[in-house]
Amino acid sequence: MSLYDDASFIFTAAGAAGNRDTAHSIKPAEKLKNVELISNGKFNDTSSWTVTNNASISGGKVTFTENVADGVNNTSSACIQDSVFTNVGKTYKISFTLTHRSGVLRVGTSHDSDIISGPHTSSSGVGTTLNKSGRYSFYYTATSSNSGYDDLRFQRNNGTGPYDFDIDNVSVREVEQRATDFNIERGADESATRVGPDGLIEKHTHNLLKATEDFNNSTYWSVPGAPSYVNPLPEGEVVGYNGSKEGVFTLDKTSGNNNYLMSDGSDNAVTTSSTDVWTYSVYAKAAGDSTLLMGIWDNSSPQIGHGHRLFVLNGNSIGMSASSANDSNPLNEPRAYIEKVGDDGWYRCSVTNVSQIQGMRVRLQPRSATGASTTAGKIYVMHPQFEKGSGATQYVQSYAETCKGGVLEDEPRFDYSGGGCPGLLLEREVTNLITHTEWIKAWGNTGVTNSSFILTPNFAISPDGSNNATYYNASSHAVPTADNGWRRHFLDVTLETSTKYVFSFYCKNINATRLKTRVYDNDNSADIVSEQDYLSVVNTTDWTRIKVVFTTASDSTSYAVYLQSGMTITNNADGTWNGGAGGGVLWWGAQLEKQNHTGGDYGYASSYIPNYAGTGTVTRKKDDVPDDRYRFGRDTALSSSGLGVTGNTTMFDGKQATIFLEANNLRQVGNTRWWHIFDEDKNEDPRILLYAVNAITLSGGGRGWRPKLQLRADHDSPGETILTGPDLNYGDTFKAIARLNNNIVTLFVNGVQYDAGTTRSVDYDFAQWESSTVGSYERFDLAHEAGDLGHKIYNLVVFPTVLTDEECKNLTSLT
C-alpha cells in the first residue's frame, strides 16, 4: 500500500483541473449521495422547469437569447425548478454545462439570484464570471425553507442585452464530503502570463470581432450581393486547417473589381487608440492561384486603409516587409506575416500595425494570381481575429459578443517553466512601467550622424510563439572619426526616488559581438548602471531573460533604460568601426518593476506582463488564495477535535500531523511563506508557518534563503519554536516536511532532518486555540500577504499522523 493512501489531503499541480478560477485537489475525494434531486436535467421536454421571457426549452437544452439590447432588467429571462434545496443546513453540489455565445449567466435561488455562482459583478471580482463555455460545479448550503430559498434559478446577468447561451445536463446532489480546493482570485486582471506545456509564454487573448464563424450573419458581416459574390457564402466546401468543415466559408468573386467581405460598421467595428499595437489575422486557402488582400477600412470620406496587405497563398512561412506595391494607403509601416499551417494549403495571414482605429471595419478580398483587383478570385477563409498585441495569438471563437481566451482572469497559473511537471504559480502584485513592451520600434534611438542602424519589428518568432520579435543591428559607422561611433536604443521612464527596480528583457543573439545594457539618470546626467555586458550570457539558440537591478537617486525621477548602449559590433581600433558583417540581435518583452525591498544589489524579475500601448502602465494583480472559501479549517459546528472542512473528515487532530511540500523558489529577497495555518487573525498567535526569512548572502556570494519552520502556539506570550533548514538559491526546487507531534516539531528538507535551532517548550494544545479568546483555529493559507509571494507549488500533502524519520527523509529526498 502506498504511503499516500494514508494522506488526508493531496494537492498536485500536475493533476489539478476544473473551473477556471479553482485549483482542484485530488484528496479528500468528494462524496455525493446517489439520489439525483433535479427532475428532467437533460431538458428532454418542458416538464419540471419554469421558463420566462427570452428563455426557452428545446432540443435538450434551455436557451437564453436576445441579440440586441432589449431594455429589460436582469430578472426577465430565467429558468427555474422549485423545491430542490429542501434540507436546511445541508450542502448541495450543482453542476451544469454552459454553451456560451454572449452575455453572462448567473446561478442562484429565487431569493438570491447569484448566491450559488457568487457576486461576480462586484469590483473585487469575487465569484465566477460565467461567460465561457464549459462544465461548471458549485457548492451551496441551504439556509432557509421559506418560499424561493429552495429554488434553483438560472438567469442572465444584469444588463439589457445582447445575450445568447445554452444550459444543459443539470445535476444537483447532496454532499456527504466536499472536495478541498483552492480558489484563485486576481479580480478583472487580464495581464497575467504563464509558461505553457510547449515552453512558450501564454498570454490573455481577446478577439474583438463578433460572429467569427458566421459570415452570413448580416448583423455582424456585410457580404456583397450577387453577382459580385456567390451569396450567401457557401460553407464547408473544403476541410479547414483544424480538420473540420464548420466555419469554413468560400469567397468566390464573380464580378466587381473592388468588392469586399467586411465586418459591419456599427455592430462589428474595431477601435484602438493612436498608440495601440493591433493585429488582424485570418486563416486562408487559395482555390487555384488566387491571392488574398486583407486590412482595415474606414467608410468615412476620404476613405483610409490601415495596413492593407496582399498575401500569396503558397510557399512557406515568411515575414513581409513594411511596404507593398499593393498597399495604396500605408499607415505607420504595417508589418505582415504568413504562416504555413499543415500541408493542405492553409495559411494564417496577419497584419500588425500601430494606429488609431475609430469604429472601422476589417475586410477580405480574393484577387487574381498577380494581386490585381479583377472580377475573379476564389479563396476559402475561416477564424478571423482582431486583437490588441504585436502578433496573432491562439484563435478564440466569438458569437454575439467578443470573447476571451488564453490566461483568463482568476485562472490558476499552472506554469511549466524549467520543463517537467507544472507548478501552481503564485506571485505578488506587480506593475510593468514599460510602454510598448514588444513594439520596440517605438523606443528612442540616438547616435552620431555617421552611424546607422536597422530596426525591424515582427522579424522572428518570440518567446510567446508569435512572429513579433524585433531585429536590431547597429554595426555601420561609415566615416572613421576621432571618437568611436555609437548608437543607443532606450526608453525614458519616470520613477520614484530612492527606490529599487529591476529592468528585464528577452534576448537572442544572431551575430552581434557587442551587447551592453545601461540605466541612465537624466536629471543628473549620470549613470545609475554603467554599460553592463550581456553578450556573454546570450546565445543564438535560446531566448535569455536579461535582468538589471538598480536603485534610483534621492533627487531624480527621470531615467532611461537601455536595450543597447553603443554599437552591436566590436570596434577594430580607436576611431574606426567594422561597419560590415555581423551585429544582429533579437529583442522582446521588456519589463520594469518596482521591488518590495531596499538595500543591496539584488532583485528579481517576476513573470512577464505585456503592455501593447504607448501610454500608461499595466498591473498584474496578486494571485490571491482567499482564506474565506475553499480552505481547510475546523467548522465550529463540528467537534473541537481537529482541523477539517465543513462536511469533511478531519485533516488532522490538532496535535499530530506531517505536512509535505514540494515547491520552487522564485525570489531573491524578502520573506516567502509557502503555507500558513492560523487563527482568525493572520498576524496573531497561534500560528504555524513554513517560510523563508529575509534573504541572506550565501557562502558562495549569491543571494538566497534558509527555509524555516515556525510554531507559535502561545497566544498570550512570544513562546515559539523555530527550526532553520539549508540554503536555497533563486530557482531552487526543494522538498520539505513539517512534522508536528504534540509540542515537538521537526523540519526535513531535501532528505535531511533539522532538529537544531532556537527551540522552546510550548503548550501545543489545540483546545487552547479554540477558546473564546482565540476563536476557531480554522484556516490554511497559500498566499498570506501581498509581499510574501514568489514561488511555485508542485505538491502539497497532509498526513494526519506522525511519519517516521525514515519516511520523512525518503519523501523529501531529491533523488
Secondary structure, DSSP 8 states (H G I E B T S, - for coil): --GGGG-SEEEEGGG--SSTTEE--SBS--EE-S----SSTT-SSSTT-EEETTEEE-SSSEEEEESS-----GGGSEEEE-S---STT-EEEEEEEEEEEES-EEEE-SSSTTTTT--TTSTT--S--B-S-EEEEEEEE----STTTT-EEEEE-SSS--EEEEEEEEEEEEEEE----EE-B-TT-----EE-TTSSEE-EEEE--S-TT-TT-TTTEE---TTTB-SS--B-SS--TTS--TT-EEEEB-S-TT--EEE-TTTS-EEE-TT-EEEEEEEEEESTT-EEEEEEEE-SSS-EEEEEEEEE--SS-EEE-S--TT-SS--S--EEEEEEETTTTEEEEEEEEE--EEEEEEEEEEE-TT----S--EEEEEEEEEEESSS--S----SSS-EEEES-TT---EE-TTSSS-EEEEE--EEE--SSSS-GGGSEEEE-TTEEEEEEEEEE--TTSSS-EEEEEEEEE-S--SS---EEEEEEEE--TT-EEEEEEEEEESS-S--EEEEEETTTTEEEEEEEE-GGG--SSS-EEEEEEEE--TT--EEEEEEEES-SS--SBTTB---SS--EEEEEEEEEEE-S--SSS-----S-----SSSS-EEE---B--TTSS-----TTS-TTSB--TTS--SB-SSEEEEEEEEEE--SSS-EEEEEEE-SSTTSSSEEEEEE-S-EE-TTS-EEE-EEEEEE--SSS---EEEE---EETT-EEEEEEEEETTEEEEEETTEEE--SS-------HHHHTSTTT----EEES--SGGG-EEEEEEEEEESS---HHHHHHHH---
